[in-house]
């Protein structure tokens, strides 16, 4: 179930922070509750986006052009509303700020005279941007520098171990600013394995289709053809080991070669390196990653170094953090996402995150 009520006491401001090499600035939105001030700093949640050209609002171009998700906006609004209602019910004054930013090469996060900034980004670049965002929050006067949560969605969750390690390295002699890590649709995965599973799931759907539609699909979407497309792309990447971006068809198509290359090398994320409190959520109707890693025993095994682990697999939750009634299909992914994109985020998801943050902050 979902609701569309939003907080009325928050302020959203545009902020910017420099890239690690200081060659350009990343821009984003910081949503602050009315209680946030230098005298009363508040905890903060940093949203790290999934793969693709995603902006501060949680919207993407490319395959999803024309579909509005506003996932990040909604998460900020609904979490602040959760704390407003929770405070009213429990005579509490706790709240949180939320920061989301345009990925490099997306929205306002641009580098002068570099049109390929997004396509040039590799794993380490994306990690360094998230670490810079944490640094911004640590130095913000209205943010509690010791109570920062990183919320990684999809690829953002997969990169969480590296983000955590690099933040820790910058604060070796000081208390860590990271209070917790929240994994949304990504714990236990790596990008290469997730793509393999998606191809396998697509083939299973094609083989299950009946009638003329099924027959036509089986002529077009064969295992051999899908595997060949995938292998051709990686062969092209391997053929040009010094290129960050490979342009094809007179520049009409671009392969983020560095990104693919670095993800090939990052197939065993060091999950056990994370030592803060952890929350993991993957929906049972997520077609892009596997929910099995969010079974409690599996998540505790992966996050063996964490201060605490809580995990959930909401039965109707999808990859875009909305509920879906019925059986989701990759063959209908774009139309289903377009329809779900008009809906608010799943209530259960927001409540799980809100209640968990409230408990961890009370520790």
TAZIWO-V501101 format. One record per backbone hydrogen bond with DSSP energy under -1.0 kcal/mol. CO is the residue of the C=O (numbers start at 1). NH is the residue of the N-H. Records with the same first field share a line. If there is no record, write none. Layout:
CO->NH / NH
//
This chain:
1->347
11->32
13->30
15->28
17->26
19->22
24->19
26->17
27->102
28->15
29->100
30->13
31->98
32->11
33->36
42->144
43->97
44->149
45->99
46->151
48->153
52->54
53->61
54->103
55->58
57->72 / 73
59->55
61->64
62->65
64->67
70->74
71->75
72->76
73->77
74->78
75->79
76->80
77->81
78->82
79->83
80->84
81->85
82->86
83->87
84->88
85->89
86->90
87->91 / 92
97->45
98->31
99->47
100->29
103->106
106->109
108->110
109->105
111->114
114->117
116->120
118->121
122->126
123->127
124->128
125->129
126->130
127->131
128->132
129->133
130->134
131->135
132->136
133->137
134->138
135->139
137->140
140->143
142->42
144->147
147->44
148->179 / 180
149->46
150->182
151->48
152->184
153->156
154->158
155->159
159->163
160->164
161->165
162->166
163->167
164->168
165->169
166->170
168->171
171->174
177->148
179->277
180->150
181->279
182->152
183->281
184->154
186->189
190->194
191->195
192->196
193->197
194->198
195->199
196->200
197->201
198->202
199->203
200->204
201->205
202->206
203->207
204->208
210->214
211->215
212->216
213->217
214->218
216->220
217->221
220->222
222->226
223->227
224->228
225->229
226->230
227->231
228->232
229->233
230->234
231->235
232->236
233->237
234->238
235->239
240->243
244->258
246->255
248->253
249->252
253->248
255->246 / 257
256->260
257->261
258->262
259->263
260->264
261->265
269->271
270->273
271->274
276->307
277->181
278->310
279->183
280->312
281->185
283->286
291->294
292->295
295->299
296->300
297->301
298->302
299->303
303->306
308->278
310->280
312->282
314->284
316->324
317->285
318->321
321->346
322->318
330->333
332->336
333->337
334->338
335->339
336->340
337->341
339->342
340->343
346->350
347->351
348->352
349->353
350->354
351->355
352->356
353->357
354->358
355->359
356->360
357->361
358->362
360->363
//
